[in-house]
Amino acid sequence: MERMHAITRSPTTYARTVLAVAIAGAIAWNIPYAGDVSLDYIAPRAVNLGILFSITIGFLMYKSLTRRSAMDDYIALELNKVRRMYHLAVHIAKTEPKATAWLAAIRGGIHEYLGLFRTMTFHEYDLGNPLFRHITYAIYSLPRQVPDYNKSLYDSLLATTADVTLARENIRAKKDDQISMFSWMVVVLIALAFSVIVIAATPPEPVLRSVGGLVAFCLFLVLQLIYEHDRDNHRRDRSWAERYAADLVSLERADRMQ
């Protein structure tokens, strides 16, 4: 399975890093020193902007981290419940031989749904909606096809199906719940303003200006890292999809053992 964290292989990552260096350098060497008399005026405003930047960054980081964690949890939940759906259907068919055709429809639907992820990335998750509906419709058809079925097992199957459906709804919601471009615009403007104020309070000596430029670069680098973490890249989407494909392999192994 490919590694999920692959930002060091992305050309756009390097391009944004170069841009951050250029902006920090431009601020460091082009913003004039405000002078000693202005430091008393600049200092409290720099502190206020620094606090605002820290709070905003903390919020964005929390949102990005919790989103990724929730995605991992919901994917694990869906896969766990899909396996339970499969095994419950198998046991229902074992207790009632007339449900063999029904089980074949369930098995085929689950294999087709999970098999979809062998070739696609998680970005195309919604393509699995009609395939999953095919599974649920097949499950709901049991009372019509087989009057004498194990009711307790079927109730468990219905509850598990509801759990999978809820997990899929949560996955779709979290998948699209990335930090908005408006939020990024706001935090970039705060970082720019904070960098300008810090540089304006920095004496013109080259060493001090270099340190000020490094501070500005670190602000933009933090923003970039959070942005990279929040945005789903192809490698991460592929890694999530491979978890579904791996589940299909385990179910195919279970089929061969029966």
VMD Tcl script that draws the C-alpha trace (Angstrom):
set ca {
  {0.00 0.00 0.00}
  {1.33 3.42 -0.93}
  {2.15 5.95 1.74}
  {-0.58 8.50 2.41}
  {1.80 11.37 3.16}
  {3.47 12.26 -0.11}
  {3.63 16.06 -0.11}
  {7.41 15.93 -0.57}
  {6.82 14.41 -4.02}
  {4.42 17.08 -5.20}
  {5.77 19.79 -7.54}
  {3.05 22.17 -6.35}
  {4.36 21.82 -2.81}
  {7.81 22.98 -3.88}
  {6.26 25.79 -5.93}
  {4.32 27.06 -2.93}
  {7.45 26.82 -0.78}
  {9.41 28.91 -3.28}
  {6.56 31.43 -3.35}
  {6.60 31.62 0.47}
  {10.36 32.27 0.39}
  {9.91 34.99 -2.24}
  {7.13 36.73 -0.31}
  {9.04 36.56 2.98}
  {12.17 37.89 1.29}
  {10.28 40.71 -0.42}
  {8.74 41.77 2.88}
  {12.04 41.51 4.76}
  {14.03 43.66 2.31}
  {11.40 46.12 1.08}
  {9.42 47.15 4.17}
  {11.25 50.16 5.67}
  {12.19 50.34 9.33}
  {9.57 52.39 11.18}
  {12.09 53.81 13.60}
  {12.63 53.58 17.34}
  {9.91 56.12 18.13}
  {7.31 53.90 16.47}
  {8.08 50.72 18.43}
  {5.72 51.61 21.28}
  {2.93 51.96 18.73}
  {3.82 48.82 16.76}
  {4.45 46.43 19.68}
  {0.86 46.08 21.01}
  {-0.53 45.72 17.49}
  {2.02 43.03 16.68}
  {1.03 41.19 19.85}
  {-2.68 41.44 19.00}
  {-2.14 40.19 15.45}
  {0.12 37.41 16.71}
  {-2.60 36.25 19.10}
  {-5.21 36.41 16.35}
  {-2.94 34.44 14.01}
  {-2.28 31.78 16.67}
  {-5.99 31.36 17.43}
  {-6.87 31.13 13.73}
  {-4.09 28.66 13.00}
  {-5.09 26.56 16.00}
  {-8.68 26.42 14.76}
  {-7.66 25.46 11.22}
  {-5.26 22.80 12.49}
  {-7.92 21.36 14.80}
  {-10.46 21.28 11.96}
  {-8.03 19.58 9.59}
  {-6.86 17.00 12.13}
  {-10.35 16.12 13.34}
  {-11.59 15.80 9.76}
  {-8.85 13.32 8.87}
  {-9.39 11.38 12.09}
  {-13.15 11.25 11.50}
  {-12.61 10.05 7.92}
  {-10.40 7.20 9.14}
  {-12.96 6.25 11.82}
  {-15.94 6.32 9.45}
  {-14.11 4.31 6.79}
  {-13.13 1.71 9.38}
  {-16.72 1.61 10.63}
  {-18.15 1.18 7.14}
  {-15.76 -1.65 6.27}
  {-16.39 -3.38 9.59}
  {-20.15 -3.22 9.11}
  {-19.96 -4.33 5.46}
  {-18.10 -7.45 6.61}
  {-20.80 -8.00 9.23}
  {-23.51 -7.59 6.60}
  {-21.83 -10.27 4.52}
  {-21.45 -12.75 7.37}
  {-25.02 -12.19 8.63}
  {-26.34 -12.82 5.12}
  {-24.29 -16.02 4.93}
  {-25.70 -17.28 8.24}
  {-29.27 -16.41 7.21}
  {-28.80 -18.48 4.04}
  {-27.38 -21.37 6.08}
  {-30.48 -21.46 8.28}
  {-32.81 -21.25 5.29}
  {-31.67 -22.96 2.05}
  {-34.33 -21.08 0.06}
  {-32.29 -17.90 0.62}
  {-29.42 -19.13 -1.58}
  {-30.38 -16.90 -4.52}
  {-30.86 -13.98 -2.16}
  {-27.39 -14.54 -0.70}
  {-25.89 -14.67 -4.18}
  {-27.35 -11.23 -4.89}
  {-25.95 -9.85 -1.61}
  {-22.55 -11.40 -2.18}
  {-22.38 -10.17 -5.76}
  {-23.43 -6.67 -4.73}
  {-20.84 -6.41 -1.96}
  {-18.08 -7.75 -4.22}
  {-19.02 -5.31 -6.96}
  {-19.15 -2.38 -4.52}
  {-15.79 -3.10 -2.90}
  {-14.27 -4.06 -6.24}
  {-15.04 -0.59 -7.55}
  {-12.25 0.75 -5.32}
  {-9.63 -1.41 -6.98}
  {-9.43 0.98 -9.91}
  {-10.72 4.30 -8.64}
  {-9.52 6.74 -5.99}
  {-11.52 7.84 -2.98}
  {-12.21 11.14 -4.73}
  {-14.76 9.18 -6.79}
  {-16.46 7.70 -3.71}
  {-19.95 8.76 -4.81}
  {-19.70 6.45 -7.83}
  {-20.39 3.64 -5.37}
  {-23.83 5.02 -4.39}
  {-25.88 3.04 -6.94}
  {-23.91 -0.13 -6.18}
  {-24.56 0.22 -2.46}
  {-28.26 0.88 -3.10}
  {-28.33 -2.37 -5.08}
  {-27.07 -4.18 -1.95}
  {-29.65 -2.59 0.33}
  {-32.51 -3.31 -2.07}
  {-31.43 -6.93 -2.20}
  {-31.34 -7.10 1.60}
  {-34.83 -5.62 1.93}
  {-36.20 -8.18 -0.51}
  {-35.65 -11.16 1.82}
  {-39.15 -11.23 3.41}
  {-40.71 -11.19 -0.05}
  {-38.46 -13.90 -1.46}
  {-38.16 -16.20 1.56}
  {-41.12 -16.19 3.99}
  {-39.41 -18.53 6.48}
  {-36.25 -16.64 7.47}
  {-34.40 -16.19 10.75}
  {-35.97 -13.00 12.08}
  {-33.37 -12.27 14.75}
  {-30.51 -12.52 12.27}
  {-32.42 -10.44 9.74}
  {-33.08 -7.72 12.34}
  {-29.35 -7.64 13.04}
  {-28.68 -7.40 9.31}
  {-31.10 -4.47 8.98}
  {-29.45 -2.67 11.91}
  {-26.01 -3.25 10.41}
  {-27.19 -1.98 7.04}
  {-28.43 1.19 8.73}
  {-25.02 1.61 10.39}
  {-23.26 1.31 7.04}
  {-25.64 3.80 5.45}
  {-24.98 6.31 8.24}
  {-21.22 5.78 7.97}
  {-21.39 6.43 4.23}
  {-23.35 9.65 4.80}
  {-20.73 10.79 7.31}
  {-17.90 9.90 4.93}
  {-19.45 11.95 2.14}
  {-19.99 14.89 4.48}
  {-16.43 14.81 5.86}
  {-14.87 14.20 2.45}
  {-16.18 17.57 1.25}
  {-15.70 19.40 4.56}
  {-12.35 20.94 3.74}
  {-11.29 24.37 4.96}
  {-12.90 26.97 2.71}
  {-10.94 29.30 0.44}
  {-12.45 32.24 2.32}
  {-10.85 30.98 5.55}
  {-7.51 30.62 3.77}
  {-7.77 34.16 2.40}
  {-8.44 35.54 5.87}
  {-5.54 33.72 7.52}
  {-3.12 34.61 4.69}
  {-4.03 38.28 5.06}
  {-3.43 38.05 8.82}
  {-0.05 36.40 8.19}
  {0.89 39.12 5.70}
  {-0.14 41.90 8.07}
  {1.72 40.31 10.97}
  {4.85 39.84 8.84}
  {4.80 43.47 7.68}
  {4.43 44.75 11.23}
  {7.25 42.55 12.52}
  {9.57 43.65 9.71}
  {8.63 47.31 10.20}
  {9.81 46.96 13.79}
  {13.08 45.28 12.72}
  {16.20 47.49 12.36}
  {17.75 47.54 8.87}
  {20.85 45.50 9.77}
  {21.10 42.54 7.34}
  {21.29 39.91 10.08}
  {18.19 41.21 11.83}
  {16.33 41.55 8.54}
  {17.25 37.96 7.68}
  {15.84 36.80 11.01}
  {12.67 38.79 10.36}
  {12.36 37.22 6.91}
  {12.79 33.78 8.47}
  {9.97 34.53 10.90}
  {7.72 35.57 8.01}
  {8.66 32.44 6.06}
  {7.81 30.22 9.05}
  {4.34 31.79 9.21}
  {3.68 30.97 5.57}
  {5.24 27.52 5.92}
  {2.85 26.67 8.75}
  {-0.05 27.73 6.55}
  {1.22 25.59 3.70}
  {1.64 22.49 5.86}
  {-1.89 22.80 7.21}
  {-3.17 23.34 3.67}
  {-1.35 20.21 2.47}
  {-2.76 18.21 5.36}
  {-6.29 19.43 4.74}
  {-6.39 18.89 0.98}
  {-6.85 15.31 -0.23}
  {-4.21 14.40 -2.81}
  {-4.28 11.49 -5.25}
  {-1.98 9.31 -3.15}
  {-4.10 9.73 -0.03}
  {-7.30 9.04 -1.96}
  {-5.71 5.92 -3.41}
  {-4.63 4.76 0.04}
  {-8.17 5.06 1.40}
  {-9.54 3.22 -1.63}
  {-7.05 0.39 -1.13}
  {-8.58 -0.31 2.28}
  {-11.83 -1.22 0.52}
  {-9.98 -3.33 -2.02}
  {-8.18 -5.13 0.83}
  {-11.54 -5.91 2.44}
  {-12.69 -7.48 -0.81}
  {-9.63 -9.73 -0.78}
  {-10.55 -10.96 2.71}
  {-14.15 -11.63 1.68}
  {-13.00 -13.50 -1.43}
  {-10.83 -15.61 0.85}
  {-13.87 -16.29 3.05}
  {-15.84 -17.36 -0.02}
  {-13.20 -19.91 -0.94}
  {-13.21 -21.36 2.58}
  {-16.95 -22.06 2.54}
}
mol new
graphics top color blue
foreach p $ca { graphics top sphere $p radius 0.5 }
foreach p [lrange $ca 0 end-1] q [lrange $ca 1 end] { graphics top cylinder $p $q radius 0.2 }
display resetview
